[in-house]
């Protein structure tokens, strides 16, 4: 028997298949769908609350200002720009799709509708957008590649009642979203490293004192604290995209990321960005890891060390 190693091409193919084609029962995808669906419902409420003010032809942004947008022809607003029926129809369909996504009723169709109509609202009023809105739309569109309805869904319930097995599924779609999130961090880190204030450790003093970016602007002149915040931000954004793929480091980086984004949401004015980043984290979990998390959420006492019975 030969002990020769398989050729590079074969090893690369095995690595590719083990990464992208790993089978899944849909547990982690189900958690991701619930979080994305909850966020979509939140977006539906925000859109409905501000519908006429932000998106109507007689609102803050008249149709004439955006009518020459290069993508407007592909959006419902471009077909009937001054129609109230089109305006309210989009809002109602978006809300219905968000609910369907959350409960898992035809979730792949629902997430495409959510992504498309969110893009329509973005094109109609680009002046209220931030990076979080763009990322939400991208993640919702990519979610069509994920087995969203395999677990914790109406589709799964209907399938069980009909005694039909769930179709085979792989982690491929989750890997694509995971790579997208990793790219966001790397792109942000490299952009920061190109700025001298980030390299010398003082950037967050500027950010936290800015009335544009900070929720409660404060000038903090404690240099060790500012250095810690600045360099820990860079360290996280550089380490997460690589380390999160390794089981050993994944739980620590995900917990760090949750704390990191809660801090951003509390201190900075970037609506929805932190929420969509955290909502995407389940795509990194294996099914066993997702089940472990769910078990601890259901019974927090499992996190406590068990006492051994005293010997007699």
Secondary structure per residue as TSV (DSSP state, phi and psi in degrees):
chain	resnum	aa	ss	phi	psi
A	1	X	-	360.0	132.6
A	2	X	-	-83.2	138.4
A	3	X	-	-97.3	11.1
A	4	X	-	-64.0	140.5
A	5	X	-	-71.2	148.5
A	6	X	-	-63.0	150.8
A	7	X	-	-60.0	159.3
A	8	X	H	-56.3	-41.1
A	9	X	H	-61.6	-41.0
A	10	X	H	-67.4	-41.2
A	11	X	H	-64.8	-40.1
A	12	X	H	-63.9	-38.7
A	13	X	H	-66.2	-40.6
A	14	X	H	-63.6	-42.0
A	15	X	H	-63.3	-43.6
A	16	X	H	-60.2	-46.3
A	17	X	H	-68.5	-37.7
A	18	X	H	-68.0	-25.2
A	19	X	H	-87.5	-51.4
A	20	X	H	-91.3	-30.6
A	21	X	S	-105.6	18.9
A	22	X	-	-64.7	128.9
A	23	X	B	-64.8	151.9
A	24	X	-	-141.9	146.7
A	25	X	-	-93.2	1.5
A	26	X	S	90.7	8.4
A	27	X	H	-65.7	-53.2
A	28	X	H	-65.4	-35.2
A	29	X	H	-64.8	-35.4
A	30	X	H	-66.1	-40.6
A	31	X	H	-64.1	-43.7
A	32	X	H	-58.5	-44.3
A	33	X	H	-62.0	-41.7
A	34	X	H	-61.9	-41.5
A	35	X	H	-71.4	-42.3
A	36	X	H	-65.5	-40.4
A	37	X	H	-64.3	-40.8
A	38	X	H	-62.0	-39.8
A	39	X	H	-68.1	-36.7
A	40	X	H	-64.7	-39.0
A	41	X	H	-64.0	-41.2
A	42	X	H	-58.7	-44.2
A	43	X	H	-63.3	-39.4
A	44	X	H	-62.4	-40.4
A	45	X	H	-64.2	-43.8
A	46	X	H	-63.7	-41.9
A	47	X	H	-64.6	-46.0
A	48	X	H	-62.7	-38.1
A	49	X	H	-65.2	-34.0
A	50	X	T	-113.5	22.1
A	51	X	H	-58.1	-56.0
A	52	X	H	-72.6	-36.9
A	53	X	H	-63.4	-42.8
A	54	X	H	-97.2	-24.4
A	55	X	H	-126.3	-10.6
A	56	X	S	-76.6	156.6
A	57	X	T	-65.1	-22.5
A	58	X	T	-106.4	21.0
A	59	X	S	-89.7	-154.5
A	60	X	S	-68.7	-25.5
A	61	X	S	-119.7	96.8
A	62	X	-	-58.5	150.5
A	63	X	H	-56.0	-36.1
A	64	X	H	-59.9	-25.5
A	65	X	H	-72.6	-32.0
A	66	X	H	-112.9	2.6
A	67	X	T	-65.9	-19.0
A	68	X	T	-97.9	9.7
A	69	X	-	-58.5	139.0
A	70	X	T	-68.6	-16.5
A	71	X	T	-106.4	0.4
A	72	X	G	-64.1	-27.7
A	73	X	G	-64.2	-25.2
A	74	X	G	-90.7	-1.5
A	75	X	S	-109.8	149.4
A	76	X	H	-55.4	-31.9
A	77	X	H	-62.0	-30.7
A	78	X	H	-73.3	-21.1
A	79	X	H	-84.4	-33.3
A	80	X	S	-147.2	74.7
A	81	X	T	-64.0	-26.3
A	82	X	T	-114.4	21.5
A	83	X	-	-92.8	121.0
A	84	X	H	-66.5	-32.3
A	85	X	H	-62.9	-41.3
A	86	X	H	-66.6	-40.2
A	87	X	H	-62.1	-54.2
A	88	X	H	-70.8	-32.6
A	89	X	H	-62.0	-43.2
A	90	X	H	-63.0	-42.3
A	91	X	H	-63.7	-41.4
A	92	X	H	-67.9	-44.1
A	93	X	H	-65.7	-39.2
A	94	X	H	-60.5	-46.1
A	95	X	H	-63.0	-42.6
A	96	X	H	-64.1	-41.7
A	97	X	H	-65.2	-37.6
A	98	X	H	-62.6	-42.4
A	99	X	H	-65.9	-43.3
A	100	X	H	-61.0	-38.8
A	101	X	H	-63.6	-44.1
A	102	X	H	-65.1	-45.1
A	103	X	H	-84.2	-9.8
A	104	X	T	79.3	38.0
A	105	X	S	-103.5	109.0
A	106	X	S	48.5	55.3
A	107	X	H	-65.8	-29.0
A	108	X	H	-68.6	-40.8
A	109	X	H	-64.4	-42.7
A	110	X	H	-61.5	-41.1
A	111	X	H	-70.6	-30.9
A	112	X	H	-65.9	-42.8
A	113	X	H	-63.1	-44.1
A	114	X	H	-59.3	-46.9
A	115	X	H	-63.9	-44.3
A	116	X	H	-65.9	-47.6
A	117	X	H	-70.9	-31.5
A	118	X	H	-63.4	-39.8
A	119	X	H	-62.8	-38.2
A	120	X	H	-61.6	-45.5
A	121	X	H	-66.1	-34.7
A	122	X	H	-64.5	-43.1
A	123	X	H	-67.3	-36.4
A	124	X	H	-66.2	-35.4
A	125	X	T	-140.2	86.8
A	126	X	G	-78.7	-3.2
A	127	X	G	-85.2	-8.1
A	128	X	G	-109.8	10.9
A	129	X	-	-85.9	156.7
A	130	X	-	-141.1	-179.4
A	131	X	H	-61.1	-28.6
A	132	X	H	-64.3	-39.1
A	133	X	H	-63.0	-44.6
A	134	X	H	-62.2	-45.0
A	135	X	H	-66.2	-38.7
A	136	X	H	-58.0	-45.4
A	137	X	H	-62.7	-42.8
A	138	X	H	-64.2	-47.3
A	139	X	H	-64.3	-41.1
A	140	X	H	-62.1	-38.0
A	141	X	H	-68.8	-43.5
A	142	X	H	-68.3	-23.9
A	143	X	G	-63.0	-17.2
A	144	X	G	-63.5	-19.6
A	145	X	G	-83.9	-6.9
A	146	X	S	-99.6	142.6
A	147	X	-	-72.5	73.3
A	148	X	T	-67.6	-28.6
A	149	X	T	-101.2	10.8
A	150	X	S	-72.4	-32.6
A	151	X	S	-135.9	152.3
A	152	X	S	54.9	43.7
A	153	X	S	-142.9	160.4
A	154	X	H	-63.6	-38.7
A	155	X	H	-58.6	-42.2
A	156	X	H	-65.2	-38.8
A	157	X	H	-65.1	-45.3
A	158	X	H	-63.9	-38.0
A	159	X	H	-65.8	-40.8
A	160	X	H	-65.9	-40.1
A	161	X	H	-65.3	-32.4
A	162	X	T	-85.7	1.6
A	163	X	T	58.3	39.8
A	164	X	-	-108.4	134.9
A	165	X	-	-73.9	154.1
A	166	X	-	-69.5	141.3
A	167	X	-	-63.8	154.0
A	168	X	-	-61.9	143.9
A	169	X	-	-142.4	154.3
A	170	X	B	-124.9	172.5
A	171	X	S	-82.5	5.6
A	172	X	H	-54.3	-49.9
A	173	X	H	-62.7	-39.2
A	174	X	H	-65.3	-37.2
A	175	X	H	-62.6	-39.5
A	176	X	H	-62.4	-45.2
A	177	X	H	-66.1	-39.8
A	178	X	H	-60.6	-40.4
A	179	X	H	-65.7	-38.8
A	180	X	H	-60.7	-45.7
A	181	X	H	-65.2	-41.5
A	182	X	H	-60.8	-39.4
A	183	X	H	-62.1	-39.6
A	184	X	H	-57.6	-45.9
A	185	X	H	-65.7	-46.5
A	186	X	H	-64.3	-43.6
A	187	X	H	-60.8	-41.8
A	188	X	H	-64.5	-42.4
A	189	X	H	-64.3	-45.0
A	190	X	H	-66.7	-36.3
A	191	X	H	-64.1	-39.6
A	192	X	H	-66.5	-42.2
A	193	X	H	-64.9	-21.3
A	194	X	T	-77.5	-9.4
A	195	X	S	-101.5	128.3
A	196	X	H	-60.9	-34.5
A	197	X	H	-65.8	-32.5
A	198	X	H	-73.2	-37.8
A	199	X	H	-68.5	-33.9
A	200	X	T	-90.2	3.6
A	201	X	T	85.6	8.4
A	202	X	-	-109.0	5.1
A	203	X	H	-62.1	-40.2
A	204	X	H	-70.9	-18.8
A	205	X	H	-65.3	-40.3
A	206	X	H	-66.7	-43.8
A	207	X	H	-64.8	-47.2
A	208	X	H	-71.9	-15.8
A	209	X	T	-99.2	-1.0
A	210	X	-	-82.6	126.0
A	211	X	T	-69.2	-13.8
A	212	X	T	-82.6	-43.1
A	213	X	T	-100.3	-29.6
A	214	X	B	-90.1	140.9
A	215	X	S	-67.4	-44.4
A	216	X	S	-129.8	88.1
A	217	X	-	-55.8	126.8
A	218	X	-	-141.8	133.1
A	219	X	-	-88.9	108.9
A	220	X	-	-104.1	116.2
A	221	X	-	-111.3	30.9
A	222	X	-	-96.2	96.3
A	223	X	H	-58.2	-44.8
A	224	X	H	-58.0	-37.4
A	225	X	H	-68.1	-44.0
A	226	X	H	-64.0	-42.8
A	227	X	H	-58.7	-43.8
A	228	X	H	-61.1	-48.5
A	229	X	H	-62.5	-43.7
A	230	X	H	-66.5	-51.5
A	231	X	H	-73.8	-29.8
A	232	X	H	-69.0	-32.3
A	233	X	H	-62.7	-47.6
A	234	X	H	-62.7	-42.4
A	235	X	H	-61.3	-43.6
A	236	X	H	-64.3	-47.6
A	237	X	H	-67.7	-23.2
A	238	X	H	-87.7	-33.2
A	239	X	H	-85.8	-33.6
A	240	X	H	-58.7	-49.1
A	241	X	H	-59.6	-26.2
A	242	X	H	-98.5	-46.1
A	243	X	H	-70.0	-26.9
A	244	X	T	-66.8	-18.9
A	245	X	T	-79.7	-10.7
A	246	X	S	-101.1	127.5
A	247	X	H	-55.7	-36.7
A	248	X	H	-62.9	-38.5
A	249	X	H	-98.4	-15.0
A	250	X	H	-56.6	-50.4
A	251	X	H	-61.5	-36.6
A	252	X	H	-69.4	-40.9
A	253	X	H	-69.9	-37.2
A	254	X	H	-67.1	-41.5
A	255	X	H	-65.1	-41.9
A	256	X	H	-59.7	-43.3
A	257	X	H	-63.5	-40.3
A	258	X	H	-61.5	-46.9
A	259	X	H	-63.3	-40.5
A	260	X	H	-58.6	-46.7
A	261	X	H	-77.2	-30.6
A	262	X	H	-62.6	-40.7
A	263	X	H	-61.3	-42.6
A	264	X	H	-62.0	-44.7
A	265	X	H	-66.1	-33.9
A	266	X	H	-76.2	-38.2
A	267	X	H	-99.4	-18.4
A	268	X	B	-125.0	158.1
A	269	X	-	-98.6	77.2
A	270	X	-	-134.0	77.9
A	271	X	T	-56.5	140.3
A	272	X	T	71.5	-18.2
A	273	X	H	-60.0	-53.7
A	274	X	H	-63.7	-36.2
A	275	X	H	-63.9	-43.5
A	276	X	H	-73.0	-31.2
A	277	X	H	-64.9	-48.4
A	278	X	H	-65.3	-39.5
A	279	X	H	-62.6	-23.6
A	280	X	H	-85.8	-13.6
A	281	X	G	-58.5	-35.3
A	282	X	G	-58.0	-20.4
A	283	X	G	-65.6	-19.4
A	284	X	G	-82.7	-14.7
A	285	X	S	-83.1	141.3
A	286	X	-	-74.3	167.7
A	287	X	H	-63.1	-39.0
A	288	X	H	-64.4	-40.8
A	289	X	H	-64.8	-40.7
A	290	X	H	-64.0	-40.9
A	291	X	H	-65.5	-37.1
A	292	X	H	-62.3	-44.7
A	293	X	H	-62.8	-45.5
A	294	X	H	-62.3	-40.1
A	295	X	H	-62.8	-38.8
A	296	X	H	-72.5	-32.9
A	297	X	H	-69.1	-35.9
A	298	X	H	-73.9	-36.3
A	299	X	-	-133.3	83.1
A	300	X	G	-56.4	-21.8
A	301	X	G	-63.4	-19.9
A	302	X	G	-66.1	-19.8
A	303	X	G	-75.1	-19.4
A	304	X	S	-84.4	142.5
A	305	X	-	-65.2	139.2
A	306	X	-	-83.3	137.3
A	307	X	-	-80.5	135.6
A	308	X	-	-79.5	138.8
A	309	X	-	-62.5	140.4
A	310	X	-	-66.6	136.0
A	311	X	-	-75.8	145.0
A	312	X	-	-110.9	360.0
